[in-house]
């Protein structure tokens, strides 16, 4: 009898533990460790950009620095759709909104309905921009970008622009029957061993998207990129967008990304970080939660795409969120969180 009772207790304990370890209805993997950032809250509110450029939302924050000026690119949800917009600051607190830095392509073109989410890289005297384009969006007034998500190219002599589109340059695109058949959108770029590596967002299966990150490679920023046969982590990880930080103290790369959760519907529920000492080898077990509803001060369910930049002895993490219990794509603002340096992997 005692053995039976002990068995039942053990079974109950394991059942509860298993249930707690699988909060997602489809069993997608968890990040069981935490490397928590300290949230500062909203730093750029949507709604007051020039020409109503972000009157329905500001999201997909991407932070870069040039000559002491921080340039924050973000997707402004405007009267005709989503465009990459710019705000600048010297202290990360006071921001001057400049308005859109890209325009829509012609109807039917790859960026005819949206031109947003720009990643930039400085090489010599030029800045190279890789941005997300799509010919498909949801109906007015939201105009939310829809598949396919494509990578397009622009260039400028400075971060502030003007940015000149390069439609003749096709870095890479979605390919049927691959892990990137509906999404092949831009990500963080680093130079490594005489070639450029872009950690781009990949997704396949339009009905039930499987999302991950992969590496595209080139030696010419104005030329084509070769895509790795396999992504850096399995498609079941359900992550998108990338922002890298290299910690010299322990020679470790930290890759910040957006996790997609599911609760009736899919939405961005957290910022995760993966770590590796080799840019070409990533273990899906080496990951932790950085920001979610537990440590975000103003958005309890939904946390959007991260972008990081070193500021003194801290790492600044920009992200978007709708606030409260909302999981909406719309009416998001830009938040800021911090991590002390040097970074060390979770234990």
C-alpha positions as semicolon CSV with decimal commas, in nm:
position;residue;x (nm);y (nm);z (nm)
1;X;0,000;0,000;0,000
2;X;0,277;0,244;0,097
3;X;0,460;0,172;-0,227
4;X;0,141;0,240;-0,424
5;X;0,086;0,571;-0,245
6;X;0,446;0,675;-0,309
7;X;0,405;0,582;-0,675
8;X;0,089;0,792;-0,702
9;X;0,259;1,089;-0,538
10;X;0,554;1,058;-0,774
11;X;0,322;1,024;-1,075
12;X;0,124;1,332;-0,967
13;X;0,445;1,532;-0,914
14;X;0,580;1,438;-1,257
15;X;0,244;1,516;-1,417
16;X;0,235;1,865;-1,264
17;X;0,601;1,925;-1,353
18;X;0,535;1,820;-1,712
19;X;0,228;2,044;-1,737
20;X;0,421;2,342;-1,599
21;X;0,704;2,278;-1,844
22;X;0,473;2,287;-2,148
23;X;0,258;2,602;-2,138
24;X;0,225;2,615;-2,517
25;X;-0,066;2,422;-2,665
26;X;0,143;2,283;-2,951
27;X;0,438;2,184;-2,730
28;X;0,689;2,425;-2,883
29;X;1,019;2,441;-2,689
30;X;1,066;2,656;-2,380
31;X;1,352;2,867;-2,253
32;X;1,375;2,735;-1,897
33;X;1,658;2,964;-1,786
34;X;1,647;3,340;-1,732
35;X;1,893;3,626;-1,792
36;X;1,663;3,908;-1,692
37;X;1,696;4,263;-1,819
38;X;1,586;4,559;-1,605
39;X;1,302;4,736;-1,780
40;X;1,293;5,116;-1,806
41;X;0,955;5,131;-1,979
42;X;0,832;5,329;-2,279
43;X;1,082;5,569;-2,436
44;X;0,910;5,642;-2,768
45;X;0,531;5,655;-2,789
46;X;0,340;5,600;-3,109
47;X;0,103;5,857;-3,254
48;X;0,279;6,192;-3,302
49;X;0,518;6,128;-3,592
50;X;0,533;6,369;-3,890
51;X;0,247;6,328;-4,136
52;X;0,073;6,069;-3,915
53;X;0,356;5,827;-4,002
54;X;0,304;5,628;-3,679
55;X;-0,051;5,722;-3,581
56;X;-0,150;5,356;-3,552
57;X;0,169;5,222;-3,401
58;X;0,550;5,217;-3,373
59;X;0,725;4,879;-3,368
60;X;1,028;4,673;-3,484
61;X;1,281;4,904;-3,315
62;X;1,634;4,892;-3,460
63;X;1,906;5,094;-3,288
64;X;2,235;5,213;-3,442
65;X;2,491;5,480;-3,355
66;X;2,684;5,721;-3,579
67;X;2,912;6,002;-3,458
68;X;2,753;6,016;-3,113
69;X;2,396;6,022;-3,246
70;X;2,166;5,726;-3,187
71;X;1,945;5,642;-3,483
72;X;1,632;5,445;-3,404
73;X;1,461;5,295;-3,707
74;X;1,111;5,167;-3,646
75;X;0,804;5,061;-3,842
76;X;0,550;5,339;-3,845
77;X;0,191;5,233;-3,911
78;X;0,068;5,525;-4,121
79;X;-0,234;5,618;-4,334
80;X;-0,123;5,406;-4,632
81;X;0,065;5,128;-4,454
82;X;0,388;5,049;-4,275
83;X;0,710;5,231;-4,359
84;X;1,052;5,245;-4,196
85;X;1,073;5,566;-3,993
86;X;1,361;5,735;-3,810
87;X;1,402;5,900;-3,470
88;X;1,731;6,038;-3,337
89;X;1,868;6,104;-2,987
90;X;2,189;6,187;-2,803
91;X;2,086;6,034;-2,470
92;X;1,834;5,757;-2,556
93;X;1,570;5,950;-2,361
94;X;1,471;6,248;-2,577
95;X;1,385;6,153;-2,934
96;X;1,324;6,364;-3,244
97;X;1,101;6,189;-3,494
98;X;1,210;6,246;-3,853
99;X;0,938;6,055;-4,035
100;X;0,964;5,786;-4,307
101;X;1,302;5,714;-4,466
102;X;1,161;5,475;-4,729
103;X;0,856;5,489;-4,956
104;X;0,633;5,223;-5,102
105;X;0,723;5,057;-5,428
106;X;0,478;5,049;-5,717
107;X;0,168;4,829;-5,676
108;X;0,263;4,467;-5,726
109;X;0,633;4,521;-5,660
110;X;0,807;4,334;-5,378
111;X;0,777;4,640;-5,150
112;X;0,458;4,776;-5,300
113;X;0,258;4,739;-4,977
114;X;0,526;4,776;-4,706
115;X;0,892;4,883;-4,678
116;X;1,006;4,839;-4,320
117;X;1,233;4,670;-4,060
118;X;1,570;4,795;-4,191
119;X;1,906;4,648;-4,088
120;X;2,210;4,856;-4,179
121;X;2,584;4,795;-4,208
122;X;2,864;5,047;-4,258
123;X;3,139;4,961;-4,507
124;X;3,386;5,228;-4,615
125;X;3,198;5,546;-4,702
126;X;2,865;5,374;-4,756
127;X;2,582;5,254;-4,539
128;X;2,406;4,945;-4,670
129;X;2,042;4,887;-4,578
130;X;1,857;4,559;-4,598
131;X;1,486;4,604;-4,539
132;X;1,169;4,396;-4,538
133;X;0,938;4,433;-4,834
134;X;0,607;4,268;-4,914
135;X;0,333;4,315;-5,176
136;X;0,068;4,186;-4,934
137;X;-0,101;4,347;-4,632
138;X;-0,426;4,313;-4,439
139;X;-0,716;4,549;-4,520
140;X;-0,729;4,915;-4,413
141;X;-0,676;5,078;-4,176
142;X;-0,415;4,847;-4,019
143;X;-0,231;4,732;-4,335
144;X;-0,036;4,468;-4,139
145;X;0,238;4,316;-4,359
146;X;0,162;3,960;-4,473
147;X;0,363;3,679;-4,634
148;X;0,590;3,669;-4,819
149;X;0,846;3,866;-4,618
150;X;1,132;3,955;-4,854
151;X;1,478;4,113;-4,821
152;X;1,545;4,427;-5,027
153;X;1,837;4,668;-5,057
154;X;1,907;5,043;-5,026
155;X;2,217;5,257;-4,971
156;X;2,315;5,595;-4,825
157;X;2,619;5,802;-4,733
158;X;2,485;5,845;-4,377
159;X;2,244;5,681;-4,138
160;X;2,007;5,976;-4,159
161;X;1,977;5,930;-4,536
162;X;1,862;6,000;-4,795
163;X;1,829;5,630;-4,869
164;X;1,832;5,520;-5,232
165;X;1,664;5,193;-5,319
166;X;1,858;4,937;-5,523
167;X;1,591;4,722;-5,689
168;X;1,854;4,567;-5,914
169;X;2,014;4,403;-5,607
170;X;1,832;4,089;-5,491
171;X;2,023;3,960;-5,184
172;X;1,812;3,642;-5,152
173;X;1,447;3,549;-5,164
174;X;1,195;3,287;-5,052
175;X;1,227;2,947;-5,215
176;X;0,942;2,693;-5,252
177;X;0,958;2,375;-5,044
178;X;1,232;2,505;-4,814
179;X;1,239;2,618;-4,451
180;X;1,223;2,976;-4,585
181;X;0,943;2,951;-4,840
182;X;0,728;3,230;-4,690
183;X;0,986;3,439;-4,500
184;X;1,342;3,537;-4,589
185;X;1,364;3,875;-4,418
186;X;1,676;4,067;-4,305
187;X;1,865;4,044;-3,979
188;X;2,187;4,142;-3,804
189;X;2,504;4,150;-4,017
190;X;2,859;4,079;-3,898
191;X;3,186;4,036;-4,086
192;X;3,361;3,707;-4,013
193;X;3,657;3,541;-4,186
194;X;3,646;3,771;-4,491
195;X;3,274;3,721;-4,550
196;X;2,956;3,885;-4,429
197;X;2,708;3,680;-4,229
198;X;2,345;3,786;-4,199
199;X;2,131;3,616;-3,934
200;X;1,804;3,641;-4,121
201;X;1,450;3,537;-4,028
202;X;1,321;3,225;-4,200
203;X;0,976;3,067;-4,201
204;X;0,804;2,791;-4,390
205;X;0,452;2,649;-4,413
206;X;0,209;2,934;-4,474
207;X;-0,078;2,755;-4,292
208;X;0,115;2,676;-3,973
209;X;0,437;2,879;-3,991
210;X;0,756;2,733;-3,843
211;X;1,001;3,014;-3,765
212;X;1,373;3,018;-3,702
213;X;1,697;3,202;-3,783
214;X;1,949;3,108;-4,046
215;X;2,270;3,246;-4,195
216;X;2,310;3,403;-4,539
217;X;2,666;3,466;-4,662
218;X;2,833;3,697;-4,911
219;X;3,162;3,874;-4,987
220;X;2,985;4,157;-5,172
221;X;2,718;4,363;-4,996
222;X;2,581;4,466;-5,337
223;X;2,571;4,109;-5,463
224;X;2,377;3,786;-5,401
225;X;2,393;3,593;-5,073
226;X;2,419;3,216;-5,027
227;X;2,180;3,065;-4,771
228;X;2,288;2,780;-4,545
229;X;2,118;2,447;-4,610
230;X;2,006;2,426;-4,248
231;X;1,902;2,700;-4,000
232;X;2,110;2,770;-3,689
233;X;1,843;2,613;-3,462
234;X;1,540;2,391;-3,543
235;X;1,226;2,549;-3,688
236;X;1,030;2,434;-3,381
237;X;1,207;2,705;-3,177
238;X;0,957;2,956;-3,320
239;X;1,183;3,264;-3,317
240;X;1,229;3,558;-3,554
241;X;1,458;3,861;-3,590
242;X;1,814;3,883;-3,460
243;X;2,046;4,124;-3,280
244;X;2,400;4,017;-3,188
245;X;2,638;4,127;-2,914
246;X;2,993;3,997;-2,870
247;X;3,127;3,977;-2,515
248;X;3,506;4,010;-2,530
249;X;3,548;3,910;-2,165
250;X;3,446;3,549;-2,230
251;X;3,464;3,543;-2,613
252;X;3,095;3,464;-2,640
253;X;2,833;3,571;-2,892
254;X;2,488;3,654;-2,757
255;X;2,200;3,646;-3,005
256;X;1,884;3,828;-2,897
257;X;1,564;3,728;-3,072
258;X;1,185;3,741;-3,050
259;X;0,996;3,430;-2,941
260;X;0,652;3,355;-3,081
261;X;0,415;3,201;-2,829
262;X;0,067;3,059;-2,877
263;X;-0,248;3,091;-2,669
264;X;-0,545;3,056;-2,899
265;X;-0,348;3,266;-3,147
266;X;0,022;3,331;-3,205
267;X;0,189;3,648;-3,079
268;X;0,532;3,771;-2,973
269;X;0,552;3,681;-2,606
270;X;0,918;3,727;-2,505
271;X;1,273;3,823;-2,588
272;X;1,510;3,528;-2,575
273;X;1,888;3,515;-2,594
274;X;2,104;3,231;-2,730
275;X;2,480;3,209;-2,676
276;X;2,773;3,049;-2,852
277;X;3,148;3,089;-2,890
278;X;3,119;2,998;-3,259
279;X;2,903;3,205;-3,494
280;X;2,848;2,899;-3,710
281;X;2,740;2,660;-3,432
282;X;2,443;2,719;-3,203
283;X;2,297;2,480;-2,947
284;X;1,920;2,529;-2,901
285;X;1,960;2,430;-2,535
286;X;2,177;2,736;-2,467
287;X;1,904;2,993;-2,434
288;X;1,731;3,206;-2,170
289;X;1,443;3,451;-2,129
290;X;1,553;3,815;-2,120
291;X;1,221;4,001;-2,111
292;X;0,861;3,884;-2,082
293;X;0,548;3,966;-1,888
294;X;0,722;3,883;-1,560
295;X;0,983;4,159;-1,575
296;X;0,838;4,406;-1,827
297;X;0,684;4,696;-1,634
298;X;0,409;4,790;-1,881
299;X;0,328;4,502;-2,119
300;X;0,226;4,177;-1,950
301;X;0,159;3,944;-2,243
302;X;0,322;4,075;-2,557
303;X;0,689;4,173;-2,612
304;X;0,817;4,256;-2,960
305;X;1,144;4,243;-3,153
306;X;1,472;4,324;-2,970
307;X;1,766;4,534;-3,088
308;X;2,076;4,594;-2,875
309;X;2,358;4,847;-2,849
310;X;2,639;4,887;-2,596
311;X;2,615;5,205;-2,386
312;X;2,903;5,242;-2,143
313;X;2,898;4,946;-1,904
314;X;2,546;4,841;-1,997
315;X;2,366;4,687;-2,291
316;X;2,057;4,874;-2,407
317;X;1,774;4,656;-2,539
318;X;1,503;4,824;-2,747
319;X;1,174;4,646;-2,811
320;X;0,810;4,716;-2,895
321;X;0,493;4,623;-2,710
322;X;0,122;4,714;-2,703
323;X;0,103;4,737;-2,322
324;X;-0,127;4,583;-2,063
325;X;-0,287;4,252;-2,158
326;X;-0,299;4,333;-2,530
327;X;-0,139;4,110;-2,795
328;X;-0,230;4,338;-3,086
329;X;0,004;4,418;-3,375
330;X;-0,127;4,775;-3,361
331;X;-0,081;5,071;-3,126
332;X;0,256;4,955;-3,004
333;X;0,522;5,184;-2,857
334;X;0,896;5,141;-2,814
335;X;1,040;5,034;-2,479
336;X;1,393;5,015;-2,337
337;X;1,551;4,764;-2,099
338;X;1,907;4,723;-1,970
339;X;2,156;4,448;-1,891
340;X;2,479;4,500;-1,699
341;X;2,804;4,414;-1,872
342;X;2,992;4,191;-1,908
343;X;2,733;3,934;-2,008
344;X;2,769;3,575;-1,894
345;X;2,561;3,276;-2,006
346;X;2,288;3,158;-1,772
347;X;2,386;2,875;-1,541
